[in-house]
Amino acid sequence: MPLHLVSRRFLFSPLLLRPLGLNTGAPRFTAYNYRSTSNIIDIYYDTSAYQLASKDISLRTRNGIWQLKQRVPFYLEPQKVDHLHEEKNNLSTRVWKELTGRREIMAFMEGFLGKKSMPMEWDDSRKEDIVGRTLSSNFGMETVSELEMTRISYVLDNKWVVHLDHVKGSGYQVGKVEAELGAGYGPEVAGVARQKAAQIEEMMDKYRWFFRSVPDPADGVKGKICAWLKGPVMAAEEEK
């Protein structure tokens, strides 16, 4: 089943990592849970014409596991403007649909590109990622970017998942706050997404000593791919 989540990117000062790690900022987080520090290698795929990126879709392997993310609107009603939320509020907030199942990704790609894959046997016990080979060969995907990053993750106030990413090579640092919305995404859940986005902004205001330490750029906080790629820039990311 697809997962939907709200993601809010932000910039942060490296000088504040220590008070964050010790929870000594003012005010302190009411609940503080360090989750992990991990090394991540992302390889992003697209066509030479960037067909996926142009539709706010990103296809990648993260430490060898296939993932697909598609941006979905805050407003699903026909009379609403798709980007109304971004225009009136924050350019750094997005709602994403995320697929991680190999069958789901295969079905999505076939529908998006209008191509059928070669007949193949599904054997989940095999270590090789059969779908990985099919996605890259039968669908004509090319590697458009590869990046390695260190990610520090926290759960703050028993509610907000926070990731702090440092991209190796470029040195670009970006954080994001995530809130899961569940599998289905209709008008009612879209309303919940807007509420979650507003709550994230309130949380960031409360702990502005960290989350507002670096102002957002006028055109929004760039994701890792947009900040990393040279030449054609992908509109969709990963972020996750």
GROMACS elastic network, one bead per residue, 0.5 to 0.9 nm:
[ bonds ]
;  ai    aj funct       b0    kb
    1    99     6  0.73904   500
    1   100     6  0.85556   500
    1   101     6  0.77842   500
    1   104     6  0.79289   500
    1   183     6  0.60990   500
    1   184     6  0.85046   500
    2    97     6  0.63093   500
    2    98     6  0.55614   500
    2    99     6  0.50748   500
    2   100     6  0.76143   500
    2   101     6  0.84001   500
    2   104     6  0.81735   500
    2   182     6  0.81077   500
    2   183     6  0.52754   500
    2   184     6  0.75895   500
    3    96     6  0.80545   500
    3    97     6  0.56200   500
    3    98     6  0.50981   500
    3    99     6  0.66921   500
    3   100     6  0.87682   500
    3   180     6  0.74914   500
    3   181     6  0.73421   500
    3   182     6  0.56425   500
    3   184     6  0.77554   500
    4    72     6  0.88799   500
    4    95     6  0.70072   500
    4    96     6  0.55390   500
    4    98     6  0.62059   500
    4   179     6  0.88046   500
    4   180     6  0.60986   500
    4   181     6  0.52276   500
    4   182     6  0.55617   500
    4   183     6  0.58913   500
    4   184     6  0.74726   500
    4   185     6  0.71515   500
    5    94     6  0.83530   500
    5    95     6  0.56697   500
    5    96     6  0.55078   500
    5    97     6  0.67812   500
    5    98     6  0.80542   500
    5   178     6  0.66721   500
    5   179     6  0.55135   500
    5   181     6  0.50957   500
    5   182     6  0.73264   500
    5   193     6  0.77640   500
    6    93     6  0.71721   500
    6    94     6  0.58069   500
    6    96     6  0.65100   500
    6   177     6  0.80646   500
    6   178     6  0.56017   500
    6   179     6  0.52533   500
    6   180     6  0.64321   500
    6   181     6  0.72754   500
    6   193     6  0.63384   500
    6   194     6  0.86139   500
    6   196     6  0.72347   500
    6   197     6  0.67743   500
    7    92     6  0.81789   500
    7    93     6  0.56913   500
    7    94     6  0.53193   500
    7    95     6  0.62217   500
    7    96     6  0.75281   500
    7   176     6  0.63700   500
    7   177     6  0.56833   500
    7   179     6  0.67603   500
    7   180     6  0.88207   500
    7   197     6  0.80678   500
    7   239     6  0.86329   500
    7   240     6  0.79414   500
    8    90     6  0.87325   500
    8    92     6  0.56925   500
    8    94     6  0.64829   500
    8    95     6  0.88805   500
    8   175     6  0.82663   500
    8   176     6  0.52187   500
    8   177     6  0.51362   500
    8   178     6  0.65555   500
    8   197     6  0.75933   500
    8   200     6  0.76373   500
    8   201     6  0.86552   500
    9    92     6  0.53525   500
    9    93     6  0.64816   500
    9    94     6  0.86056   500
    9   174     6  0.69550   500
    9   175     6  0.56195   500
    9   177     6  0.65704   500
    9   178     6  0.89048   500
    9   220     6  0.85170   500
    9   221     6  0.61506   500
    9   222     6  0.79171   500
    9   223     6  0.74961   500
    9   239     6  0.89350   500
   10    92     6  0.72908   500
   10   174     6  0.60619   500
   10   175     6  0.51556   500
   10   176     6  0.58407   500
   10   177     6  0.81276   500
   10   211     6  0.68739   500
   10   212     6  0.79959   500
   10   214     6  0.80420   500
   10   215     6  0.83753   500
   10   216     6  0.68340   500
   10   220     6  0.87355   500
   10   221     6  0.61126   500
   10   222     6  0.87444   500
   11   173     6  0.70408   500
   11   174     6  0.50952   500
   11   175     6  0.59530   500
   11   176     6  0.84485   500
   11   211     6  0.73619   500
   11   212     6  0.78367   500
   11   213     6  0.77047   500
   11   214     6  0.56259   500
   11   215     6  0.72734   500
   11   216     6  0.69246   500
   11   221     6  0.70662   500
   12    15     6  0.86566   500
   12    16     6  0.77017   500
   12    17     6  0.87466   500
   12   164     6  0.86449   500
   12   173     6  0.75617   500
   12   174     6  0.68310   500
   12   175     6  0.69895   500
   12   210     6  0.66521   500
   12   211     6  0.64060   500
   12   212     6  0.73736   500
   12   213     6  0.58751   500
   12   214     6  0.54431   500
   12   215     6  0.86209   500
   13    16     6  0.56118   500
   13    17     6  0.74647   500
   13   173     6  0.88633   500
   13   210     6  0.75790   500
   13   211     6  0.89451   500
   13   213     6  0.62899   500
   13   214     6  0.65047   500
   14    17     6  0.54716   500
   14    18     6  0.82978   500
   14   173     6  0.85415   500
   15    18     6  0.68906   500
   15    19     6  0.83300   500
   16    19     6  0.55236   500
   16    20     6  0.60934   500
   16    21     6  0.85433   500
   16    25     6  0.85966   500
   16   209     6  0.84819   500
   16   210     6  0.66438   500
   16   213     6  0.85396   500
   17    21     6  0.59433   500
   17    22     6  0.85826   500
   17   210     6  0.86515   500
   18    22     6  0.61831   500
   18    23     6  0.82616   500
   18    24     6  0.85168   500
   19    22     6  0.50518   500
   19    23     6  0.55490   500
   19    25     6  0.56153   500
   20    24     6  0.66366   500
   20    25     6  0.65968   500
   20    28     6  0.88615   500
   20   210     6  0.76255   500
   21    24     6  0.80039   500
   21    34     6  0.77476   500
   22    25     6  0.82192   500
   23    26     6  0.87369   500
   23    27     6  0.89970   500
   23    28     6  0.58461   500
   23    29     6  0.66837   500
   23    32     6  0.72810   500
   24    27     6  0.78995   500
   24    28     6  0.59571   500
   24    29     6  0.85990   500
   25    28     6  0.52069   500
   25    29     6  0.80109   500
   25   207     6  0.82258   500
   25   209     6  0.70567   500
   25   210     6  0.79279   500
   26    29     6  0.84923   500
   26   207     6  0.74974   500
   26   209     6  0.70339   500
   27    30     6  0.86724   500
   27   206     6  0.77623   500
   27   207     6  0.65398   500
   27   209     6  0.82029   500
   28    31     6  0.84758   500
   28    32     6  0.87940   500
   28   207     6  0.78598   500
   29    32     6  0.60003   500
   29   156     6  0.66652   500
   29   157     6  0.61478   500
   29   207     6  0.77958   500
   30   156     6  0.78147   500
   30   157     6  0.54632   500
   30   158     6  0.84751   500
   31   155     6  0.81662   500
   31   156     6  0.57841   500
   31   158     6  0.59174   500
   31   159     6  0.89127   500
   32   154     6  0.74919   500
   32   155     6  0.63804   500
   32   157     6  0.60841   500
   32   158     6  0.73037   500
   33   153     6  0.89010   500
   33   154     6  0.56407   500
   33   155     6  0.51198   500
   33   156     6  0.62528   500
   33   157     6  0.83053   500
   33   158     6  0.78662   500
   34    37     6  0.88385   500
   34   152     6  0.82685   500
   34   153     6  0.64608   500
   34   155     6  0.65054   500
   34   156     6  0.84199   500
   35   152     6  0.76574   500
   35   153     6  0.52708   500
   35   155     6  0.67653   500
   36   151     6  0.79571   500
   36   152     6  0.58364   500
   36   153     6  0.53440   500
   36   154     6  0.72071   500
   37   150     6  0.70493   500
   37   151     6  0.55576   500
   37   153     6  0.64082   500
   38   149     6  0.84100   500
   38   150     6  0.57755   500
   38   151     6  0.52838   500
   38   152     6  0.66097   500
   38   153     6  0.84338   500
   39    63     6  0.87260   500
   39   148     6  0.72957   500
   39   149     6  0.59084   500
   39   151     6  0.63546   500
   40    62     6  0.66861   500
   40    63     6  0.60566   500
   40   147     6  0.82821   500
   40   148     6  0.56504   500
   40   149     6  0.53012   500
   40   150     6  0.61988   500
   40   151     6  0.72215   500
   41    61     6  0.80045   500
   41    62     6  0.57595   500
   41    63     6  0.52450   500
   41    64     6  0.81140   500
   41   146     6  0.72789   500
   41   147     6  0.58697   500
   41   149     6  0.65349   500
   41   150     6  0.89483   500
   42    60     6  0.64819   500
   42    61     6  0.57072   500
   42    63     6  0.64795   500
   42    64     6  0.82065   500
   42   145     6  0.80829   500
   42   146     6  0.56790   500
   42   147     6  0.54316   500
   42   148     6  0.63152   500
   42   149     6  0.82566   500
   42   238     6  0.88779   500
   43    59     6  0.84868   500
   43    60     6  0.53092   500
   43    61     6  0.52985   500
   43    62     6  0.67035   500
   43    63     6  0.84263   500
   43    64     6  0.85352   500
   43   143     6  0.68867   500
   43   144     6  0.77768   500
   43   145     6  0.58847   500
   43   147     6  0.66213   500
   43   148     6  0.88165   500
   44    58     6  0.71785   500
   44    59     6  0.57958   500
   44    61     6  0.66915   500
   44    62     6  0.88095   500
   44   142     6  0.83175   500
   44   143     6  0.58578   500
   44   144     6  0.57399   500
   44   145     6  0.52106   500
   44   146     6  0.62551   500
   44   147     6  0.86563   500
   44   225     6  0.87734   500
   44   237     6  0.88291   500
   44   238     6  0.88630   500
   45    50     6  0.89661   500
   45    52     6  0.86367   500
   45    58     6  0.74655   500
   45    59     6  0.54948   500
   45    60     6  0.57875   500
   45    61     6  0.84243   500
   45   136     6  0.78516   500
   45   141     6  0.57387   500
   45   142     6  0.52835   500
   45   144     6  0.54811   500
   45   145     6  0.72478   500
   46    49     6  0.78245   500
   46    50     6  0.55387   500
   46    51     6  0.67305   500
   46    52     6  0.59817   500
   46    53     6  0.72976   500
   46    58     6  0.77592   500
   46    59     6  0.70109   500
   46    60     6  0.88756   500
   46   136     6  0.89576   500
   46   140     6  0.81528   500
   46   141     6  0.50602   500
   46   142     6  0.54129   500
   46   143     6  0.66434   500
   46   144     6  0.63830   500
   47    50     6  0.50079   500
   47    51     6  0.59388   500
   47    52     6  0.73149   500
   47   139     6  0.85011   500
   47   140     6  0.64505   500
   47   141     6  0.50470   500
   47   142     6  0.56767   500
   47   143     6  0.84109   500
   47   144     6  0.83096   500
   48    51     6  0.78142   500
   48   140     6  0.87877   500
   48   141     6  0.79116   500
   48   142     6  0.68704   500
   48   144     6  0.82970   500
   49    52     6  0.86182   500
   49    54     6  0.87504   500
   50    53     6  0.53450   500
   50    54     6  0.61081   500
   50    55     6  0.88499   500
   50   144     6  0.88912   500
   50   232     6  0.82242   500
   50   233     6  0.88189   500
   50   234     6  0.73294   500
   51    54     6  0.54007   500
   51    55     6  0.67921   500
   51    57     6  0.85564   500
   51   113     6  0.88385   500
   52    55     6  0.54119   500
   52    56     6  0.65162   500
   52    58     6  0.62641   500
   52    59     6  0.77519   500
   52   112     6  0.87936   500
   52   234     6  0.84897   500
   52   235     6  0.87840   500
   52   236     6  0.78471   500
   53    57     6  0.52014   500
   53    58     6  0.61496   500
   53    59     6  0.88909   500
   53   233     6  0.82528   500
   53   235     6  0.50937   500
   53   236     6  0.50880   500
   53   237     6  0.80218   500
   54    57     6  0.74095   500
   54   234     6  0.71995   500
   54   235     6  0.61700   500
   54   236     6  0.75498   500
   55    58     6  0.88739   500
   55    70     6  0.81005   500
   55    71     6  0.82794   500
   55   235     6  0.77148   500
   55   236     6  0.75393   500
   56    69     6  0.82333   500
   56    70     6  0.59125   500
   56    71     6  0.55605   500
   56    72     6  0.85703   500
   56   234     6  0.81367   500
   56   235     6  0.56435   500
   56   237     6  0.76425   500
   57    68     6  0.72285   500
   57    69     6  0.56128   500
   57    71     6  0.64986   500
   57   234     6  0.89593   500
   57   235     6  0.78936   500
   57   236     6  0.51819   500
   57   237     6  0.72090   500
   57   238     6  0.89981   500
   58    67     6  0.82188   500
   58    68     6  0.57242   500
   58    69     6  0.52493   500
   58    70     6  0.65761   500
   58    71     6  0.89411   500
   58   234     6  0.82920   500
   58   235     6  0.85382   500
   58   236     6  0.53793   500
   58   237     6  0.54024   500
   58   238     6  0.65229   500
   59    66     6  0.75174   500
   59    67     6  0.59983   500
   59    69     6  0.66144   500
   59    70     6  0.89091   500
   59   237     6  0.83753   500
   59   238     6  0.83346   500
   60    64     6  0.88598   500
   60    65     6  0.80448   500
   60    66     6  0.58131   500
   60    67     6  0.54384   500
   60    68     6  0.64380   500
   60    69     6  0.86996   500
   60   238     6  0.80780   500
   61    64     6  0.51248   500
   61    67     6  0.59219   500
   61    68     6  0.86346   500
   61   132     6  0.85947   500
   62    65     6  0.51319   500
   62    66     6  0.64927   500
   62    67     6  0.71282   500
   63    66     6  0.86159   500
   64   129     6  0.86226   500
   65   100     6  0.78885   500
   65   129     6  0.83815   500
   65   132     6  0.86953   500
   66    99     6  0.85973   500
   66   100     6  0.62305   500
   66   101     6  0.79391   500
   66   102     6  0.72059   500
   66   105     6  0.81840   500
   66   129     6  0.87086   500
   66   131     6  0.85470   500
   66   132     6  0.70513   500
   67    98     6  0.71420   500
   67    99     6  0.58173   500
   67   101     6  0.78449   500
   67   102     6  0.84630   500
   67   105     6  0.76067   500
   68    97     6  0.82001   500
   68    98     6  0.57331   500
   68    99     6  0.50895   500
   68   100     6  0.65344   500
   68   105     6  0.66397   500
   68   238     6  0.85727   500
   69    96     6  0.62735   500
   69    97     6  0.55696   500
   69    99     6  0.63641   500
   69   100     6  0.88683   500
   69   236     6  0.80505   500
   69   237     6  0.74806   500
   69   238     6  0.69509   500
   69   239     6  0.89173   500
   69   240     6  0.84617   500
   70    95     6  0.85497   500
   70    96     6  0.55482   500
   70    97     6  0.51534   500
   70    98     6  0.65368   500
   70    99     6  0.85782   500
   70   236     6  0.75955   500
   70   237     6  0.86821   500
   71    94     6  0.70360   500
   71    95     6  0.58749   500
   71    97     6  0.62300   500
   71    98     6  0.87939   500
   71   236     6  0.74715   500
   72    75     6  0.87094   500
   72    76     6  0.87517   500
   72    82     6  0.89090   500
   72    94     6  0.78755   500
   72    95     6  0.56269   500
   72    96     6  0.56951   500
   72    97     6  0.66965   500
   72   185     6  0.89978   500
   73    76     6  0.63989   500
   73    82     6  0.56492   500
   73    83     6  0.70296   500
   73    85     6  0.87513   500
   73    94     6  0.80432   500
   73    95     6  0.66659   500
   73    96     6  0.85435   500
   73   190     6  0.78623   500
   74    82     6  0.69507   500
   74    83     6  0.75334   500
   74    84     6  0.80562   500
   74    85     6  0.66581   500
   74    86     6  0.88486   500
   74    94     6  0.80529   500
   74    95     6  0.68304   500
   74   187     6  0.87154   500
   74   190     6  0.55276   500
   74   191     6  0.74714   500
   74   193     6  0.68203   500
   74   194     6  0.65138   500
   75    78     6  0.82242   500
   75    79     6  0.89350   500
   75    80     6  0.60111   500
   75    81     6  0.70818   500
   75    82     6  0.58996   500
   75    83     6  0.79452   500
   75    84     6  0.77860   500
   75    85     6  0.79535   500
   75   187     6  0.71905   500
   75   190     6  0.63668   500
   75   191     6  0.77957   500
   75   194     6  0.87034   500
   76    79     6  0.85476   500
   76    80     6  0.70938   500
   76    81     6  0.87599   500
   76    82     6  0.74987   500
   76   186     6  0.71724   500
   76   187     6  0.57230   500
   76   190     6  0.71266   500
   77    80     6  0.55124   500
   77    81     6  0.84988   500
   77    82     6  0.88957   500
   77   187     6  0.69943   500
   78    81     6  0.77996   500
   78    82     6  0.87871   500
   80    83     6  0.85814   500
   80    84     6  0.73245   500
   81    84     6  0.51722   500
   81    85     6  0.84477   500
   82    85     6  0.78089   500
   82    86     6  0.88319   500
   83    86     6  0.53273   500
   83    87     6  0.62303   500
   83    88     6  0.87372   500
   84    87     6  0.51350   500
   84    88     6  0.61717   500
   84    89     6  0.82734   500
   85    88     6  0.53591   500
   85    89     6  0.56341   500
   85    90     6  0.72357   500
   85    91     6  0.83457   500
   85    93     6  0.87850   500
   85   194     6  0.80603   500
   86    89     6  0.52378   500
   86    90     6  0.50683   500
   86    92     6  0.77791   500
   86    93     6  0.72082   500
   86    94     6  0.83579   500
   87    90     6  0.69914   500
   87    91     6  0.70282   500
   88    91     6  0.87080   500
   89    93     6  0.86340   500
   89   198     6  0.89692   500
   90    93     6  0.58828   500
   90   220     6  0.73079   500
   91    94     6  0.80502   500
   91   218     6  0.84327   500
   91   219     6  0.66842   500
   91   221     6  0.74532   500
   92   216     6  0.82219   500
   92   219     6  0.84174   500
   92   221     6  0.54291   500
   92   222     6  0.77430   500
   92   223     6  0.88140   500
   93   197     6  0.71822   500
   93   220     6  0.86925   500
   94   197     6  0.86468   500
   95   190     6  0.88293   500
   95   193     6  0.73420   500
   96   240     6  0.89409   500
   97   183     6  0.85184   500
   97   185     6  0.86652   500
   98   240     6  0.87171   500
   99   102     6  0.82588   500
   99   104     6  0.65220   500
   99   105     6  0.62806   500
  100   103     6  0.87340   500
  100   104     6  0.72793   500
  100   105     6  0.69495   500
  101   104     6  0.51717   500
  101   105     6  0.62580   500
  101   106     6  0.86155   500
  102   105     6  0.52412   500
  102   106     6  0.61518   500
  102   107     6  0.86440   500
  102   129     6  0.87061   500
  102   130     6  0.89032   500
  102   131     6  0.63020   500
  102   132     6  0.83766   500
  103   106     6  0.50764   500
  103   107     6  0.61415   500
  103   108     6  0.85703   500
  103   131     6  0.80232   500
  104   107     6  0.51844   500
  104   108     6  0.61227   500
  104   109     6  0.86213   500
  105   108     6  0.50590   500
  105   109     6  0.60977   500
  105   110     6  0.85306   500
  105   131     6  0.85808   500
  105   135     6  0.88287   500
  106   109     6  0.52676   500
  106   110     6  0.61680   500
  106   111     6  0.86357   500
  106   117     6  0.81487   500
  106   131     6  0.71255   500
  106   134     6  0.84840   500
  106   135     6  0.73476   500
  107   110     6  0.52024   500
  107   111     6  0.62287   500
  107   112     6  0.86042   500
  107   116     6  0.89598   500
  108   111     6  0.51754   500
  108   112     6  0.60344   500
  108   113     6  0.85785   500
  109   112     6  0.50107   500
  109   113     6  0.59471   500
  109   114     6  0.78262   500
  109   115     6  0.78878   500
  109   116     6  0.88995   500
  109   135     6  0.79740   500
  109   139     6  0.78151   500
  110   113     6  0.55194   500
  110   114     6  0.53565   500
  110   116     6  0.55880   500
  110   117     6  0.71583   500
  110   139     6  0.81796   500
  111   114     6  0.51174   500
  111   115     6  0.70854   500
  111   116     6  0.84220   500
  112   115     6  0.80458   500
  113   116     6  0.87320   500
  113   139     6  0.77281   500
  115   138     6  0.84996   500
  115   139     6  0.73774   500
  116   119     6  0.86985   500
  116   138     6  0.83691   500
  116   139     6  0.86430   500
  117   120     6  0.80909   500
  117   134     6  0.70409   500
  117   135     6  0.84336   500
  117   138     6  0.61566   500
  117   139     6  0.76384   500
  118   134     6  0.78502   500
  118   138     6  0.72417   500
  120   130     6  0.84703   500
  121   130     6  0.86949   500
  122   125     6  0.89725   500
  122   126     6  0.89719   500
  122   130     6  0.79134   500
  122   131     6  0.89165   500
  123   126     6  0.58226   500
  123   130     6  0.84741   500
  124   127     6  0.78102   500
  124   129     6  0.87471   500
  125   128     6  0.89279   500
  126   129     6  0.76028   500
  126   130     6  0.84388   500
  127   130     6  0.87561   500
  128   131     6  0.87792   500
  128   132     6  0.84351   500
  128   133     6  0.89794   500
  129   132     6  0.51423   500
  129   133     6  0.68556   500
  129   134     6  0.89740   500
  130   133     6  0.54532   500
  130   134     6  0.64673   500
  130   135     6  0.87903   500
  131   135     6  0.59378   500
  131   136     6  0.84957   500
  132   135     6  0.52526   500
  132   136     6  0.63079   500
  132   137     6  0.86107   500
  133   136     6  0.53352   500
  133   137     6  0.60117   500
  133   138     6  0.79971   500
  134   137     6  0.52693   500
  134   138     6  0.52480   500
  134   139     6  0.70238   500
  135   138     6  0.59455   500
  135   139     6  0.53678   500
  135   140     6  0.73422   500
  135   141     6  0.65757   500
  136   139     6  0.60014   500
  136   140     6  0.57543   500
  136   142     6  0.66458   500
  136   143     6  0.85246   500
  137   140     6  0.51804   500
  137   141     6  0.65414   500
  137   142     6  0.86484   500
  138   141     6  0.79596   500
  141   144     6  0.89429   500
  143   146     6  0.75729   500
  144   229     6  0.82952   500
  145   225     6  0.76791   500
  145   228     6  0.82241   500
  145   229     6  0.68474   500
  147   167     6  0.70496   500
  147   168     6  0.73246   500
  147   169     6  0.83231   500
  147   224     6  0.87570   500
  147   225     6  0.84712   500
  147   228     6  0.81609   500
  148   166     6  0.86232   500
  148   167     6  0.60033   500
  148   168     6  0.56503   500
  148   169     6  0.80803   500
  149   165     6  0.63891   500
  149   166     6  0.53476   500
  149   168     6  0.53430   500
  149   169     6  0.88351   500
  150   164     6  0.81319   500
  150   165     6  0.57212   500
  150   166     6  0.52547   500
  150   167     6  0.66036   500
  150   168     6  0.75128   500
  151   163     6  0.63770   500
  151   164     6  0.54841   500
  151   166     6  0.65465   500
  151   167     6  0.87819   500
  152   162     6  0.82227   500
  152   163     6  0.57216   500
  152   164     6  0.51271   500
  152   165     6  0.66399   500
  152   166     6  0.87637   500
  153   161     6  0.71949   500
  153   162     6  0.56293   500
  153   164     6  0.63782   500
  153   165     6  0.88071   500
  154   160     6  0.80559   500
  154   161     6  0.58778   500
  154   162     6  0.51829   500
  154   163     6  0.65987   500
  154   164     6  0.86465   500
  155   158     6  0.60200   500
  155   159     6  0.65453   500
  155   160     6  0.54473   500
  155   162     6  0.61567   500
  155   163     6  0.89507   500
  156   159     6  0.59886   500
  156   160     6  0.51784   500
  156   161     6  0.65559   500
  156   162     6  0.72879   500
  157   160     6  0.65794   500
  158   161     6  0.85399   500
  159   179     6  0.79183   500
  160   177     6  0.64475   500
  160   178     6  0.63407   500
  160   179     6  0.63831   500
  160   200     6  0.81350   500
  161   176     6  0.82557   500
  161   177     6  0.57046   500
  161   178     6  0.52831   500
  161   179     6  0.67812   500
  162   175     6  0.71144   500
  162   176     6  0.57424   500
  162   178     6  0.64358   500
  163   174     6  0.84654   500
  163   175     6  0.55044   500
  163   176     6  0.54183   500
  163   177     6  0.66272   500
  163   178     6  0.82049   500
  163   240     6  0.87700   500
  164   173     6  0.73523   500
  164   174     6  0.60996   500
  164   176     6  0.67103   500
  165   172     6  0.81142   500
  165   173     6  0.55676   500
  165   174     6  0.54429   500
  165   175     6  0.59161   500
  165   176     6  0.84580   500
  165   224     6  0.86596   500
  166   170     6  0.87377   500
  166   171     6  0.62510   500
  166   172     6  0.58866   500
  166   174     6  0.68389   500
  166   175     6  0.87756   500
  167   170     6  0.60418   500
  167   171     6  0.52703   500
  167   172     6  0.52775   500
  167   173     6  0.63366   500
  167   174     6  0.86014   500
  167   224     6  0.75619   500
  167   228     6  0.87120   500
  168   171     6  0.55074   500
  168   172     6  0.76323   500
  169   172     6  0.82481   500
  170   173     6  0.88968   500
  170   227     6  0.87597   500
  170   228     6  0.70985   500
  172   224     6  0.74812   500
  172   227     6  0.75342   500
  172   228     6  0.81038   500
  173   224     6  0.82287   500
  174   221     6  0.81297   500
  174   222     6  0.81798   500
  174   223     6  0.74184   500
  174   224     6  0.74572   500
  175   211     6  0.88506   500
  176   239     6  0.83772   500
  176   240     6  0.84813   500
  177   200     6  0.74335   500
  178   200     6  0.85923   500
  178   240     6  0.84054   500
  179   193     6  0.86228   500
  179   196     6  0.71196   500
  179   197     6  0.85654   500
  179   200     6  0.86484   500
  180   183     6  0.89878   500
  180   193     6  0.89024   500
  181   184     6  0.81478   500
  181   185     6  0.80857   500
  181   189     6  0.71129   500
  181   190     6  0.88492   500
  181   192     6  0.76236   500
  181   193     6  0.69752   500
  181   196     6  0.88758   500
  182   185     6  0.77668   500
  182   189     6  0.85261   500
  184   189     6  0.75676   500
  185   188     6  0.77317   500
  185   189     6  0.54829   500
  185   190     6  0.65760   500
  186   189     6  0.53619   500
  186   190     6  0.60127   500
  186   191     6  0.86560   500
  187   191     6  0.62608   500
  187   192     6  0.87975   500
  188   191     6  0.51544   500
  188   192     6  0.66006   500
  188   193     6  0.88465   500
  189   193     6  0.62004   500
  189   194     6  0.87350   500
  190   194     6  0.64298   500
  190   195     6  0.87301   500
  191   194     6  0.51862   500
  191   195     6  0.63801   500
  191   196     6  0.87082   500
  192   196     6  0.60908   500
  192   197     6  0.85242   500
  193   196     6  0.50510   500
  193   197     6  0.61136   500
  193   198     6  0.86394   500
  194   197     6  0.50561   500
  194   198     6  0.62914   500
  194   199     6  0.86660   500
  195   198     6  0.51424   500
  195   199     6  0.62069   500
  195   200     6  0.86696   500
  196   200     6  0.61271   500
  196   201     6  0.86842   500
  197   200     6  0.51313   500
  197   201     6  0.64709   500
  197   202     6  0.88279   500
  198   201     6  0.51719   500
  198   202     6  0.63829   500
  198   203     6  0.87602   500
  199   203     6  0.61675   500
  199   204     6  0.85732   500
  200   203     6  0.50293   500
  200   204     6  0.61400   500
  200   205     6  0.85700   500
  201   204     6  0.50326   500
  201   205     6  0.61622   500
  201   206     6  0.86405   500
  202   205     6  0.50336   500
  202   206     6  0.62143   500
  202   207     6  0.87618   500
  203   206     6  0.50397   500
  203   207     6  0.63270   500
  203   208     6  0.82007   500
  203   211     6  0.87626   500
  204   207     6  0.52135   500
  204   208     6  0.54568   500
  204   209     6  0.87675   500
  204   210     6  0.79839   500
  204   211     6  0.53406   500
  204   212     6  0.68552   500
  205   209     6  0.85349   500
  205   211     6  0.74966   500
  205   212     6  0.72326   500
  206   209     6  0.83326   500
  206   211     6  0.88916   500
  207   210     6  0.60081   500
  207   211     6  0.62777   500
  207   212     6  0.77752   500
  208   213     6  0.65597   500
  209   212     6  0.61147   500
  209   213     6  0.56809   500
  210   213     6  0.52138   500
  210   214     6  0.83087   500
  211   214     6  0.74612   500
  211   215     6  0.88987   500
  212   215     6  0.59831   500
  212   216     6  0.80511   500
  215   218     6  0.89584   500
  216   219     6  0.80451   500
  216   220     6  0.60028   500
  216   221     6  0.59826   500
  217   220     6  0.51266   500
  217   221     6  0.60391   500
  217   222     6  0.86441   500
  218   221     6  0.83643   500
  219   222     6  0.83890   500
  222   225     6  0.80136   500
  222   226     6  0.59818   500
  222   227     6  0.59600   500
  223   226     6  0.54706   500
  223   227     6  0.61895   500
  223   228     6  0.85522   500
  223   236     6  0.86114   500
  223   237     6  0.66079   500
  223   238     6  0.75320   500
  223   239     6  0.65348   500
  224   227     6  0.52231   500
  224   228     6  0.59709   500
  224   229     6  0.85800   500
  224   237     6  0.73714   500
  224   238     6  0.75354   500
  224   239     6  0.67860   500
  225   229     6  0.58396   500
  225   233     6  0.76707   500
  225   234     6  0.67291   500
  225   235     6  0.84856   500
  225   236     6  0.80994   500
  225   237     6  0.60958   500
  225   238     6  0.74479   500
  225   239     6  0.80798   500
  226   229     6  0.57943   500
  226   230     6  0.85770   500
  226   233     6  0.56694   500
  226   234     6  0.59586   500
  226   235     6  0.70465   500
  226   236     6  0.82633   500
  226   237     6  0.77057   500
  227   230     6  0.84465   500
  227   233     6  0.84764   500
  228   233     6  0.86721   500
  229   232     6  0.71873   500
  229   233     6  0.59517   500
  229   234     6  0.76934   500
  230   233     6  0.69577   500
  233   236     6  0.89832   500
  234   237     6  0.71277   500
  236   239     6  0.87470   500
  237   240     6  0.80954   500
